[in-house]
Amino acid sequence: MTRSTHPAHGSVRGKRLMGGGALLWLICLMALGWPISAAAHGGGSSGSHAGIPIPSLTHGEMAVIDPYYGRIVTLAAAATDTDEAFRRVLNFAQIQRSYCLWGVMPGGISDEESPFNECSHAYLASAKAVLLRMRTMKDEMVAAGDLVSEIDAALVRNNLSLTLCRFSGESFNTADLIRPRLSDIILHAKSLMTILLALLAAVAGIGWIARNPRTKPSLMD
């Protein structure tokens, strides 16, 4: 006896709607969980200082250290002769970078008017602190010393050592995360446009998946 295929079509449609709904719900959760503070933050010199202080970073240093961030964190994460203070600063650098949307926002490093510039100072200052600490570690001092030499050479070569911005004198603390303000993002054209384009791409992706579901072929009895 031939079975009706209508239930199968209904099942496919149901899977399609459920899949699209699940993706939409996931994006909503990501948007709600995005670490942006609507209230004004006070920068690294305010808030609780029960954590570990992190020295400031000049604008020129930030621009040079940024390409080395991945190598610094990779080396630090593999270090074995660490203590709690070192691990906390490393953890702060990684968390703080996620608050900066992993450094992908335009102008986050170069534009001091960007709402992501201050938090970029924070995570790169932390990376610098971790790097300098590794120069005193037995197992990491050679590799860390090589990185420091490369960074120093780049600073001198590009004459960036004394390039400053309004956040260059700001110190940070592991107990005080820097969060981009929503109001500043709305007022910064490049940041706002980037986020809107990302949301449009996400919506378009959900629509494409809803129209082109990937379903396994049904087995016929």
Backbone as ProteinMPNN parsed JSONL, in Angstrom:
{"seq_chain_A": "MTRSTHPAHGSVRGKRLMGGGALLWLICLMALGWPISAAAHGGGSSGSHAGIPIPSLTHGEMAVIDPYYGRIVTLAAAATDTDEAFRRVLNFAQIQRSYCLWGVMPGGISDEESPFNECSHAYLASAKAVLLRMRTMKDEMVAAGDLVSEIDAALVRNNLSLTLCRFSGESFNTADLIRPRLSDIILHAKSLMTILLALLAAVAGIGWIARNPRTKPSLMD", "coords_chain_A": {"N_chain_A": [[0.852, -1.185, 0.0], [0.53, 2.209, -0.849], [1.841, 4.895, 0.917], [0.665, 8.061, 2.105], [2.281, 11.091, 1.241], [1.947, 13.528, 2.366], [2.154, 14.013, 5.222], [4.911, 13.866, 5.455], [5.746, 16.128, 4.033], [4.662, 18.046, 5.696], [6.189, 17.569, 7.927], [8.728, 18.342, 7.013], [8.261, 21.068, 6.596], [7.737, 21.809, 9.185], [10.209, 21.271, 10.4], [11.718, 23.139, 9.044], [10.655, 25.603, 9.94], [11.15, 25.352, 12.655], [13.941, 25.192, 12.656], [14.698, 27.729, 11.584], [13.528, 29.35, 13.528], [14.974, 28.591, 15.789], [17.536, 29.512, 15.137], [17.029, 32.265, 14.976], [16.307, 32.754, 17.61], [18.722, 32.169, 18.842], [20.36, 34.245, 17.876], [19.04, 36.404, 19.001], [19.526, 35.906, 21.698], [22.311, 36.218, 21.703], [22.456, 38.918, 21.079], [21.18, 40.065, 23.288], [22.931, 39.264, 25.241], [25.249, 40.572, 24.613], [28.063, 42.237, 25.708], [27.537, 45.162, 26.541], [27.418, 48.191, 28.195], [24.773, 50.241, 29.093], [24.855, 52.291, 30.817], [27.036, 54.947, 31.843], [30.504, 54.313, 31.841], [33.368, 54.45, 33.956], [35.942, 54.224, 33.088], [39.361, 52.953, 33.273], [40.423, 54.074, 35.568], [38.547, 54.215, 37.523], [35.916, 52.775, 39.595], [35.951, 49.489, 41.168], [39.018, 48.693, 42.692], [40.055, 46.345, 43.555], [41.305, 44.445, 42.198], [44.036, 43.589, 40.01], [46.382, 46.014, 39.194], [46.995, 47.516, 35.978], [49.378, 48.882, 33.883], [49.234, 51.913, 31.872], [48.854, 52.416, 28.281], [50.315, 53.732, 25.396], [48.945, 55.381, 22.474], [50.407, 54.883, 20.173], [51.874, 52.587, 20.926], [49.771, 50.792, 21.197], [48.848, 50.455, 18.552], [51.022, 49.122, 17.446], [51.341, 46.823, 19.03], [48.978, 45.462, 18.649], [48.909, 43.667, 16.257], [50.436, 41.64, 17.316], [49.011, 40.481, 19.296], [47.708, 37.923, 19.243], [49.915, 36.132, 19.163], [51.139, 36.739, 21.583], [49.187, 36.016, 23.504], [48.873, 33.313, 22.904], [51.418, 32.296, 23.56], [51.424, 32.954, 26.286], [49.254, 31.461, 27.242], [50.226, 28.915, 27.032], [52.173, 28.828, 28.903], [53.752, 27.439, 31.775], [54.975, 27.955, 34.221], [53.491, 29.809, 35.986], [51.664, 32.244, 38.007], [48.914, 33.188, 40.175], [48.346, 35.937, 39.767], [49.422, 36.463, 37.216], [47.815, 34.769, 35.636], [45.326, 35.925, 36.05], [45.577, 38.464, 34.883], [46.017, 37.698, 32.239], [43.581, 36.396, 31.738], [41.885, 38.571, 32.013], [42.702, 40.112, 29.812], [41.775, 38.517, 27.692], [38.994, 38.371, 28.154], [38.373, 41.086, 28.115], [38.949, 41.685, 25.465], [36.884, 40.365, 24.15], [34.794, 42.01, 24.877], [35.37, 44.088, 23.268], [34.518, 43.159, 20.902], [36.301, 41.409, 19.709], [38.192, 42.886, 18.345], [37.347, 43.557, 15.777], [35.892, 45.766, 15.03], [35.632, 48.675, 13.024], [38.105, 51.169, 13.259], [38.531, 50.708, 15.925], [41.086, 50.45, 16.944], [42.593, 52.529, 15.762], [41.11, 54.932, 15.816], [40.466, 57.359, 18.069], [37.999, 58.351, 18.711], [36.287, 56.302, 18.456], [33.873, 54.166, 19.988], [34.957, 51.835, 20.801], [37.584, 52.184, 21.292], [38.719, 52.736, 23.827], [38.325, 50.323, 25.239], [39.912, 48.753, 23.669], [42.424, 49.763, 24.255], [42.522, 48.763, 26.842], [42.586, 45.884, 26.639], [44.876, 45.508, 25.131], [46.818, 46.76, 26.659], [46.819, 44.992, 28.757], [47.764, 42.725, 27.452], [50.343, 43.594, 26.881], [51.344, 43.823, 29.496], [51.302, 41.154, 30.277], [53.145, 40.107, 28.453], [55.547, 41.436, 29.177], [55.846, 40.407, 31.71], [56.379, 37.75, 31.107], [58.971, 37.873, 30.238], [60.483, 37.519, 32.468], [60.186, 34.929, 33.156], [61.381, 31.631, 33.383], [61.004, 29.595, 31.381], [59.755, 30.958, 29.319], [61.144, 33.259, 28.715], [62.918, 33.61, 26.544], [61.406, 33.404, 24.115], [59.535, 35.403, 24.702], [61.247, 37.582, 24.952], [62.126, 37.827, 22.311], [59.753, 38.625, 21.06], [59.324, 41.094, 22.343], [61.544, 42.486, 21.385], [60.947, 42.623, 18.646], [58.619, 44.192, 18.735], [59.599, 46.557, 19.918], [61.374, 47.349, 17.913], [59.599, 47.863, 15.827], [58.182, 50.008, 16.908], [60.179, 51.98, 17.046], [60.938, 52.109, 14.349], [58.626, 53.061, 13.132], [58.277, 55.362, 14.49], [56.477, 55.661, 16.684], [56.408, 55.649, 19.417], [55.804, 57.828, 21.117], [53.326, 58.622, 20.321], [50.212, 59.794, 21.156], [46.885, 59.577, 22.644], [43.62, 60.419, 23.949], [43.221, 58.369, 25.753], [45.671, 57.455, 26.428], [47.004, 57.917, 28.834], [45.652, 56.441, 30.651], [45.277, 54.097, 33.184], [44.559, 50.639, 33.998], [42.519, 48.031, 35.512], [42.12, 44.75, 36.727], [39.735, 44.313, 37.982], [37.925, 45.967, 36.87], [36.191, 46.1, 34.218], [36.113, 47.408, 30.893], [33.507, 48.724, 29.131], [31.988, 49.269, 26.002], [29.802, 52.01, 25.402], [26.346, 51.994, 24.661], [25.074, 54.29, 23.705], [27.225, 55.722, 22.656], [27.99, 54.069, 20.562], [25.802, 54.268, 18.854], [26.092, 56.892, 18.061], [28.434, 56.817, 16.65], [29.286, 56.592, 13.445], [30.613, 54.617, 11.814], [30.814, 52.36, 13.505], [28.114, 51.882, 14.115], [27.086, 51.373, 11.529], [28.511, 49.056, 10.848], [27.512, 47.186, 12.709], [24.785, 47.182, 12.036], [24.909, 46.196, 9.412], [25.913, 43.652, 9.948], [23.757, 42.558, 11.372], [21.793, 42.62, 9.373], [22.936, 40.824, 7.571], [22.802, 38.513, 9.136], [20.024, 38.173, 9.377], [19.397, 37.81, 6.682], [20.766, 35.423, 6.267], [19.314, 33.673, 7.916], [16.874, 33.755, 6.583], [17.623, 32.569, 4.156], [18.319, 29.979, 4.986], [15.859, 29.15, 5.921], [14.439, 29.002, 3.557], [15.868, 27.13, 2.173], [16.083, 24.392, 3.397], [18.124, 21.868, 4.908], [17.511, 18.663, 4.584], [17.326, 15.25, 5.47], [16.972, 12.482, 3.222], [13.832, 10.82, 3.21], [13.033, 7.566, 4.436], [11.435, 5.09, 2.668], [8.921, 2.719, 3.349]], "CA_chain_A": [[0.0, 0.0, 0.0], [1.319, 3.44, -0.934], [1.509, 5.816, 1.984], [0.571, 9.462, 1.712], [3.518, 11.848, 1.52], [1.627, 14.829, 2.955], [2.752, 14.185, 6.533], [6.344, 14.135, 5.302], [5.888, 17.546, 3.684], [4.38, 18.803, 6.91], [7.344, 17.427, 8.813], [9.798, 19.183, 6.469], [7.917, 22.452, 6.872], [7.912, 22.018, 10.616], [11.639, 21.342, 10.678], [12.208, 24.402, 8.497], [10.267, 26.675, 10.83], [11.847, 25.174, 13.918], [15.345, 25.535, 12.461], [14.798, 29.177, 11.477], [13.201, 29.926, 14.822], [16.071, 28.345, 16.72], [18.625, 30.423, 14.8], [16.619, 33.602, 15.361], [16.383, 32.81, 19.063], [20.137, 32.211, 19.195], [20.861, 35.591, 17.596], [18.455, 37.283, 20.016], [20.27, 35.677, 22.943], [23.623, 36.832, 21.549], [22.28, 40.368, 21.14], [20.879, 40.429, 24.662], [24.092, 38.985, 26.073], [26.418, 41.331, 24.174], [28.485, 42.967, 26.905], [27.595, 46.616, 26.403], [26.762, 48.856, 29.308], [24.045, 51.432, 28.696], [25.261, 53.339, 31.748], [28.399, 55.425, 31.594], [31.564, 53.691, 32.615], [34.303, 55.469, 34.403], [37.293, 53.972, 32.624], [40.209, 52.123, 34.106], [40.837, 54.728, 36.791], [37.432, 54.269, 38.441], [35.368, 51.472, 39.927], [36.655, 48.716, 42.181], [40.429, 48.435, 42.424], [40.454, 45.191, 44.348], [42.016, 43.55, 41.305], [45.457, 43.811, 39.737], [46.566, 47.193, 38.338], [47.657, 47.317, 34.686], [49.857, 50.194, 33.429], [48.634, 52.479, 30.666], [49.463, 52.091, 26.989], [50.154, 54.856, 24.475], [48.234, 55.089, 21.234], [51.373, 54.285, 19.253], [52.138, 51.228, 21.371], [48.594, 49.977, 20.915], [48.825, 50.144, 17.124], [52.091, 48.172, 17.13], [51.14, 45.568, 19.759], [47.762, 44.783, 18.174], [49.173, 42.486, 15.416], [51.126, 40.611, 18.097], [48.15, 40.025, 20.395], [47.502, 36.478, 19.166], [51.153, 35.435, 19.536], [51.368, 36.952, 23.015], [48.223, 35.22, 24.269], [49.197, 31.897, 22.676], [52.589, 31.992, 24.378], [51.045, 33.044, 27.695], [48.358, 30.361, 27.572], [51.006, 27.68, 27.1], [53.155, 28.936, 29.981], [53.498, 26.534, 32.901], [55.484, 28.532, 35.47], [52.697, 31.016, 36.202], [51.023, 32.401, 39.308], [47.526, 33.665, 40.06], [48.313, 37.29, 39.204], [49.657, 36.34, 35.775], [46.626, 34.174, 35.011], [44.216, 36.878, 36.112], [45.794, 39.494, 33.862], [45.777, 37.046, 30.95], [42.143, 36.195, 31.621], [41.31, 39.899, 31.796], [42.98, 40.498, 28.425], [40.917, 37.754, 26.793], [37.605, 38.806, 28.362], [38.254, 42.464, 27.654], [38.933, 41.692, 23.999], [35.535, 39.99, 23.709], [33.977, 43.215, 25.045], [35.694, 44.925, 22.108], [34.099, 42.39, 19.72], [37.478, 40.722, 19.156], [39.007, 43.78, 17.549], [36.922, 43.628, 14.373], [35.166, 46.997, 14.743], [36.48, 49.656, 12.327], [38.55, 52.291, 14.078], [38.702, 50.342, 17.324], [42.485, 50.667, 17.315], [43.171, 53.762, 15.234], [40.255, 56.107, 15.992], [40.196, 57.573, 19.49], [36.587, 58.672, 18.868], [35.519, 55.064, 18.395], [33.454, 53.679, 21.303], [35.716, 50.623, 21.102], [38.999, 52.511, 21.429], [39.163, 52.616, 25.218], [38.431, 48.913, 25.619], [41.072, 48.221, 22.952], [43.548, 50.114, 25.108], [42.519, 47.898, 28.025], [43.049, 44.514, 26.395], [46.25, 45.518, 24.632], [47.657, 47.058, 27.816], [46.921, 43.723, 29.49], [48.661, 41.855, 26.685], [51.709, 44.097, 27.092], [51.74, 43.462, 30.855], [51.574, 39.713, 30.262], [54.384, 39.899, 27.702], [56.682, 41.879, 29.98], [56.004, 39.449, 32.818], [56.97, 36.512, 30.596], [60.417, 38.046, 30.089], [61.135, 37.11, 33.711], [59.912, 33.513, 33.374], [62.484, 30.791, 32.901], [60.7, 28.864, 30.145], [59.199, 31.835, 28.282], [61.897, 34.503, 28.565], [63.541, 33.731, 25.225], [60.359, 33.724, 23.144], [58.982, 36.714, 25.054], [62.252, 38.577, 24.607], [62.104, 38.012, 20.858], [58.564, 39.427, 20.745], [59.582, 42.457, 22.817], [62.499, 43.099, 20.457], [60.201, 42.928, 17.419], [57.712, 45.308, 19.0], [60.424, 47.758, 20.102], [61.897, 47.751, 16.597], [58.483, 48.442, 15.068], [57.897, 51.323, 17.489], [61.234, 52.907, 16.622], [60.888, 52.231, 12.895], [57.46, 53.87, 12.752], [58.277, 56.564, 15.319], [55.16, 55.67, 17.322], [56.545, 55.519, 20.866], [55.211, 58.95, 21.836], [52.026, 58.977, 19.752], [49.266, 59.718, 22.255], [45.482, 59.926, 22.461], [43.035, 60.772, 25.247], [43.25, 57.224, 26.661], [47.051, 56.995, 26.575], [47.445, 57.995, 30.214], [44.699, 55.728, 31.512], [45.646, 52.764, 33.664], [43.416, 49.732, 34.077], [42.505, 47.14, 36.654], [41.395, 43.517, 36.38], [38.409, 44.327, 38.607], [37.13, 47.027, 36.244], [36.093, 45.897, 32.768], [35.716, 48.566, 30.098], [32.411, 48.346, 28.234], [31.52, 50.324, 25.092], [28.459, 52.483, 25.721], [25.416, 51.886, 23.548], [24.844, 55.631, 23.154], [28.396, 56.091, 21.847], [27.953, 53.258, 19.336], [24.772, 54.852, 17.986], [26.59, 58.17, 17.545], [29.634, 56.599, 15.84], [28.715, 56.095, 12.192], [31.236, 53.377, 11.331], [30.438, 51.26, 14.392], [26.69, 51.613, 13.931], [26.891, 50.763, 10.222], [29.04, 47.695, 10.894], [26.578, 46.345, 13.459], [23.563, 47.047, 11.25], [25.189, 45.293, 8.294], [26.025, 42.297, 10.5], [22.402, 42.102, 11.678], [21.127, 42.353, 8.098], [23.5, 39.575, 7.045], [22.262, 37.417, 9.943], [18.625, 37.986, 8.985], [19.407, 37.223, 5.341], [21.184, 34.032, 6.414], [18.18, 32.921, 8.457], [15.901, 33.615, 5.504], [18.123, 31.598, 3.171], [18.209, 28.651, 5.579], [14.433, 28.809, 5.977], [13.98, 28.671, 2.205], [16.642, 26.0, 1.649], [16.427, 23.508, 4.516], [18.867, 20.646, 4.627], [16.773, 17.542, 5.168], [17.762, 13.935, 5.036], [15.925, 11.79, 2.445], [13.027, 9.939, 4.048], [13.064, 6.171, 4.063], [10.124, 4.559, 2.329], [8.703, 1.329, 3.75]], "C_chain_A": [[0.894, 1.243, 0.0], [0.876, 4.402, 0.149], [1.488, 7.252, 1.467], [1.846, 10.197, 2.106], [3.234, 13.188, 2.171], [2.205, 15.011, 4.345], [4.25, 14.491, 6.453], [6.591, 15.586, 4.957], [5.641, 18.416, 4.897], [5.539, 18.742, 7.864], [8.496, 18.297, 8.358], [9.539, 20.639, 6.787], [8.121, 22.772, 8.347], [9.369, 22.133, 10.989], [12.219, 22.671, 10.208], [11.91, 25.55, 9.456], [11.005, 26.584, 12.163], [13.315, 25.561, 13.805], [15.561, 27.032, 12.393], [14.516, 29.852, 12.801], [14.324, 29.753, 15.826], [17.24, 29.288, 16.443], [18.293, 31.858, 15.203], [16.722, 33.778, 16.869], [17.834, 32.894, 19.532], [20.71, 33.598, 18.996], [20.318, 36.59, 18.613], [19.194, 37.137, 21.343], [21.652, 36.327, 22.88], [23.521, 38.343, 21.672], [22.027, 40.829, 22.571], [22.086, 40.246, 25.568], [25.331, 39.756, 25.681], [26.825, 42.295, 25.265], [28.659, 44.454, 26.693], [26.834, 47.231, 27.56], [26.07, 50.113, 28.815], [24.387, 52.602, 29.61], [26.701, 53.733, 31.469], [29.381, 54.669, 32.463], [32.591, 54.746, 32.949], [35.713, 55.232, 33.946], [38.097, 53.19, 33.629], [40.597, 52.763, 35.422], [39.71, 54.82, 37.798], [36.964, 52.868, 38.766], [36.209, 50.781, 40.986], [38.098, 48.462, 41.774], [40.942, 47.312, 43.314], [41.256, 44.21, 43.508], [43.481, 43.921, 41.164], [45.607, 45.018, 38.814], [47.36, 46.86, 37.079], [48.095, 48.683, 34.165], [49.206, 50.619, 32.117], [49.448, 52.129, 29.423], [49.256, 53.277, 26.058], [49.436, 54.41, 23.206], [49.162, 54.409, 20.229], [51.705, 52.852, 19.625], [50.975, 50.301, 21.026], [48.574, 49.538, 19.444], [49.869, 49.093, 16.761], [51.846, 46.82, 17.791], [49.954, 44.774, 19.209], [48.039, 43.574, 17.27], [49.841, 41.335, 16.163], [50.235, 39.999, 19.181], [47.999, 38.504, 20.396], [48.73, 35.696, 19.603], [51.435, 35.566, 21.03], [50.46, 36.049, 23.841], [48.508, 33.724, 24.107], [50.387, 31.466, 23.532], [52.231, 31.975, 25.861], [50.164, 31.873, 28.121], [49.102, 29.041, 27.719], [52.022, 27.691, 28.228], [52.768, 28.039, 31.152], [53.944, 27.124, 34.237], [54.801, 29.86, 35.773], [52.235, 31.098, 37.648], [49.632, 32.995, 39.086], [47.44, 35.037, 39.418], [48.486, 37.256, 37.69], [48.411, 35.809, 35.079], [45.446, 35.131, 35.017], [44.361, 37.984, 35.078], [45.557, 38.917, 32.471], [44.29, 36.843, 30.717], [41.433, 37.516, 31.346], [41.501, 40.341, 30.351], [42.034, 39.795, 27.461], [39.452, 38.166, 26.925], [37.409, 40.215, 27.817], [38.209, 42.548, 26.129], [37.563, 41.294, 23.463], [34.574, 41.167, 23.866], [34.219, 44.193, 23.899], [35.294, 44.248, 20.798], [35.313, 41.886, 18.95], [38.264, 41.578, 18.169], [38.581, 43.954, 16.105], [36.211, 44.943, 14.029], [36.09, 48.018, 14.087], [36.833, 50.821, 13.237], [38.76, 51.958, 15.534], [40.114, 50.582, 17.825], [42.956, 52.069, 16.937], [42.402, 55.031, 15.574], [39.923, 56.304, 17.471], [38.747, 57.978, 19.746], [35.704, 57.425, 18.812], [35.106, 54.636, 19.802], [34.199, 52.422, 21.732], [37.198, 50.906, 21.337], [39.506, 52.333, 22.852], [39.302, 51.153, 25.637], [39.566, 48.232, 24.858], [42.353, 48.554, 23.709], [43.659, 49.123, 26.265], [43.07, 46.506, 27.718], [44.475, 44.467, 25.849], [47.245, 45.917, 25.728], [47.864, 45.8, 28.649], [47.865, 42.764, 28.782], [50.112, 42.293, 26.862], [52.215, 43.695, 28.477], [52.097, 41.982, 30.951], [52.905, 39.43, 29.567], [55.61, 40.284, 28.536], [56.917, 40.95, 31.166], [56.685, 38.172, 32.324], [58.478, 36.639, 30.37], [61.178, 37.62, 31.342], [60.928, 35.625, 34.009], [60.974, 32.654, 32.709], [62.19, 30.173, 31.542], [60.246, 29.762, 29.006], [60.078, 33.036, 27.957], [62.507, 34.677, 27.176], [62.511, 34.148, 24.177], [59.752, 35.096, 23.419], [59.968, 37.824, 24.71], [62.302, 38.859, 23.12], [60.911, 38.882, 20.439], [58.765, 40.88, 21.162], [60.528, 43.178, 21.862], [61.811, 43.493, 19.153], [59.308, 44.147, 17.604], [58.479, 46.607, 19.179], [60.952, 48.272, 18.769], [60.808, 48.409, 15.762], [58.117, 49.823, 15.595], [58.913, 52.354, 17.02], [61.148, 53.174, 15.121], [59.754, 53.143, 12.444], [57.318, 55.138, 13.583], [56.949, 56.738, 16.047], [55.218, 55.682, 18.848], [55.794, 56.601, 21.628], [53.889, 59.408, 21.234], [50.947, 58.732, 20.797], [47.836, 59.954, 21.783], [44.897, 60.153, 23.846], [43.023, 59.611, 26.239], [44.674, 56.756, 26.976], [47.545, 57.016, 28.016], [46.585, 57.204, 31.173], [45.226, 54.346, 31.902], [44.382, 51.938, 33.859], [43.554, 48.812, 35.278], [41.669, 45.918, 36.305], [40.005, 43.457, 37.0], [37.468, 45.307, 37.926], [37.14, 46.875, 34.731], [35.589, 47.159, 32.08], [34.684, 48.118, 29.075], [32.055, 49.501, 27.303], [30.087, 50.724, 25.439], [27.576, 52.44, 24.477], [25.181, 53.246, 22.894], [26.0, 56.077, 22.273], [28.42, 55.324, 20.528], [26.954, 53.85, 18.349], [25.277, 56.135, 17.335], [27.831, 58.029, 16.675], [29.236, 55.877, 14.562], [29.299, 54.753, 11.759], [30.835, 52.185, 12.191], [28.979, 50.876, 14.188], [26.431, 50.907, 12.608], [27.374, 49.319, 10.205], [28.073, 46.752, 11.592], [25.289, 46.129, 12.678], [23.758, 46.097, 10.069], [25.303, 43.85, 8.767], [24.644, 41.729, 10.814], [21.625, 41.775, 10.402], [21.627, 41.05, 7.485], [22.959, 38.376, 7.809], [20.819, 37.114, 9.562], [18.539, 37.349, 7.604], [19.808, 35.756, 5.403], [20.065, 33.16, 6.952], [17.132, 32.692, 7.376], [16.333, 32.589, 4.477], [17.985, 30.182, 3.7], [16.756, 28.2, 5.63], [13.903, 28.398, 4.613], [14.679, 27.437, 1.637], [17.054, 25.069, 2.788], [17.214, 22.296, 4.051], [18.172, 19.507, 5.347], [17.296, 16.235, 4.627], [16.656, 13.265, 4.252], [15.162, 10.81, 3.347], [13.084, 8.511, 3.518], [11.643, 5.678, 3.819], [10.033, 3.099, 2.767], [8.554, 0.443, 2.524]], "O_chain_A": [[1.874, 1.323, 0.74], [-0.312, 4.693, 0.289], [2.195, 7.604, 0.523], [2.416, 9.953, 3.169], [4.166, 13.922, 2.501], [2.715, 16.092, 4.637], [4.79, 15.254, 7.253], [7.504, 16.217, 5.489], [6.333, 19.413, 5.104], [5.855, 19.723, 8.537], [9.173, 18.92, 9.176], [10.443, 21.37, 7.191], [8.605, 23.844, 8.711], [9.742, 22.984, 11.797], [13.082, 23.258, 10.862], [12.782, 26.367, 9.754], [11.428, 27.593, 12.727], [13.88, 26.171, 14.713], [16.465, 27.569, 13.034], [15.186, 30.819, 13.163], [14.601, 30.652, 16.62], [17.864, 29.804, 17.371], [19.151, 32.582, 15.707], [17.166, 34.82, 17.352], [18.144, 33.597, 20.494], [21.461, 34.088, 19.84], [21.024, 37.504, 19.038], [19.455, 38.126, 22.028], [22.118, 36.912, 23.858], [24.377, 38.983, 22.283], [22.573, 41.837, 23.02], [22.253, 40.975, 26.546], [26.368, 39.625, 26.332], [26.006, 43.099, 25.709], [29.781, 44.959, 26.666], [25.715, 46.816, 27.861], [26.702, 50.963, 28.188], [24.229, 53.762, 29.231], [27.482, 52.951, 30.928], [29.139, 54.417, 33.643], [32.669, 55.794, 32.307], [36.618, 55.957, 34.36], [37.603, 52.81, 34.691], [41.063, 52.064, 36.322], [39.885, 55.446, 38.844], [37.531, 51.887, 38.285], [37.066, 51.397, 41.621], [38.369, 48.061, 40.642], [42.088, 47.318, 43.764], [41.823, 43.254, 44.037], [44.088, 44.49, 42.072], [45.005, 45.035, 37.74], [48.273, 46.034, 37.103], [47.254, 49.569, 34.017], [48.697, 49.793, 31.359], [50.566, 51.62, 29.505], [48.138, 53.779, 25.939], [49.338, 53.219, 22.912], [48.762, 53.482, 19.526], [51.809, 51.991, 18.752], [51.182, 49.161, 20.612], [48.31, 48.374, 19.145], [49.641, 48.268, 15.876], [52.111, 45.78, 17.187], [49.935, 43.546, 19.296], [47.444, 42.521, 17.5], [49.819, 40.194, 15.704], [50.664, 39.098, 19.902], [48.146, 37.868, 21.44], [48.612, 34.709, 20.329], [51.91, 34.625, 21.666], [50.919, 35.391, 24.774], [48.394, 32.961, 25.066], [50.364, 30.402, 24.151], [52.672, 31.099, 26.604], [50.308, 31.353, 29.228], [48.66, 28.152, 28.446], [52.668, 26.676, 28.489], [51.589, 27.904, 31.476], [53.353, 26.822, 35.274], [55.449, 30.906, 35.813], [52.391, 30.151, 38.419], [49.231, 33.267, 37.955], [46.549, 35.28, 38.603], [47.771, 37.949, 36.966], [47.999, 36.34, 34.048], [44.65, 35.14, 34.078], [43.377, 38.395, 34.464], [44.962, 39.576, 31.618], [43.792, 37.09, 29.618], [40.498, 37.575, 30.547], [40.582, 40.878, 29.733], [41.543, 40.41, 26.514], [38.749, 38.297, 25.923], [36.417, 40.505, 27.149], [37.508, 43.392, 25.571], [37.121, 41.818, 22.44], [33.639, 41.309, 23.078], [33.367, 45.029, 23.6], [35.677, 44.697, 19.718], [35.355, 41.926, 17.721], [38.92, 41.057, 17.267], [39.358, 44.445, 15.286], [35.952, 45.208, 12.855], [37.217, 48.209, 14.544], [35.967, 51.389, 13.902], [39.132, 52.833, 16.315], [40.316, 50.885, 19.001], [43.648, 52.722, 17.719], [42.995, 56.109, 15.616], [39.186, 55.51, 18.057], [38.304, 57.952, 20.894], [34.508, 57.496, 19.092], [35.914, 54.732, 20.726], [34.092, 51.989, 22.88], [37.981, 49.982, 21.557], [40.611, 51.83, 23.057], [40.268, 50.78, 26.303], [40.125, 47.245, 25.336], [43.262, 47.728, 23.796], [44.756, 48.696, 26.623], [43.922, 46.001, 28.449], [45.198, 43.497, 26.078], [48.388, 45.46, 25.723], [48.95, 45.57, 29.182], [48.665, 42.078, 29.419], [51.007, 41.455, 26.978], [53.363, 43.278, 28.627], [53.062, 41.603, 31.614], [53.696, 38.612, 30.037], [56.589, 39.541, 28.59], [58.057, 40.734, 31.576], [57.484, 37.579, 33.048], [59.184, 35.632, 30.317], [62.385, 37.386, 31.284], [61.44, 35.118, 35.007], [61.405, 32.939, 31.592], [63.032, 30.22, 30.646], [60.339, 29.373, 27.841], [59.785, 33.766, 27.011], [62.597, 35.803, 26.687], [62.712, 35.116, 23.444], [59.485, 35.861, 22.492], [59.57, 38.885, 24.231], [62.498, 40.002, 22.709], [61.037, 39.757, 19.583], [58.414, 41.794, 20.417], [60.33, 44.356, 21.564], [62.063, 44.572, 18.617], [59.247, 45.023, 16.741], [58.072, 47.647, 18.66], [60.975, 49.478, 18.524], [61.06, 49.395, 15.069], [57.778, 50.714, 14.816], [58.55, 53.468, 16.642], [61.269, 54.315, 14.676], [59.904, 53.906, 11.49], [56.365, 55.898, 13.412], [56.362, 57.821, 16.034], [54.176, 55.721, 19.502], [55.208, 56.326, 22.674], [53.381, 60.47, 21.595], [50.777, 57.609, 21.271], [47.6, 60.456, 20.684], [45.63, 60.081, 24.833], [42.837, 59.828, 27.436], [44.864, 55.78, 27.702], [48.41, 56.222, 28.385], [46.771, 57.288, 32.387], [45.576, 53.537, 31.043], [43.274, 52.474, 33.881], [44.572, 48.815, 35.97], [40.628, 46.037, 35.66], [39.182, 42.638, 36.591], [36.327, 45.464, 38.359], [37.987, 47.447, 34.045], [34.75, 47.884, 32.615], [34.951, 47.242, 28.253], [31.84, 50.616, 27.777], [29.256, 49.866, 25.736], [28.006, 52.802, 23.382], [25.098, 53.343, 21.67], [25.787, 56.736, 21.256], [28.823, 55.865, 19.498], [27.226, 53.924, 17.15], [24.931, 56.433, 16.192], [28.249, 58.991, 16.031], [28.891, 54.696, 14.589], [28.555, 53.849, 11.378], [30.545, 51.112, 11.661], [28.646, 49.694, 14.099], [25.652, 49.955, 12.553], [26.726, 48.453, 9.618], [27.84, 45.64, 11.119], [24.754, 45.021, 12.657], [22.88, 45.29, 9.762], [24.852, 42.93, 8.085], [24.383, 40.554, 10.555], [20.893, 40.786, 10.347], [20.845, 40.267, 6.946], [22.682, 37.335, 7.214], [20.431, 35.952, 9.438], [17.719, 36.461, 7.372], [19.255, 34.932, 4.676], [19.883, 32.03, 6.498], [16.571, 31.602, 7.254], [15.51, 31.821, 3.979], [17.584, 29.28, 2.965], [16.449, 27.028, 5.413], [13.021, 27.545, 4.518], [14.158, 26.778, 0.737], [18.238, 24.968, 3.11], [17.002, 21.771, 2.957], [18.237, 19.4, 6.572], [17.666, 16.135, 3.457], [15.485, 13.458, 4.582], [15.758, 10.075, 4.134], [13.172, 8.281, 2.312], [10.764, 5.834, 4.667], [10.975, 2.332, 2.57], [8.362, -0.766, 2.656]]}, "name": "protein", "num_of_chains": 1, "seq": "MTRSTHPAHGSVRGKRLMGGGALLWLICLMALGWPISAAAHGGGSSGSHAGIPIPSLTHGEMAVIDPYYGRIVTLAAAATDTDEAFRRVLNFAQIQRSYCLWGVMPGGISDEESPFNECSHAYLASAKAVLLRMRTMKDEMVAAGDLVSEIDAALVRNNLSLTLCRFSGESFNTADLIRPRLSDIILHAKSLMTILLALLAAVAGIGWIARNPRTKPSLMD"}
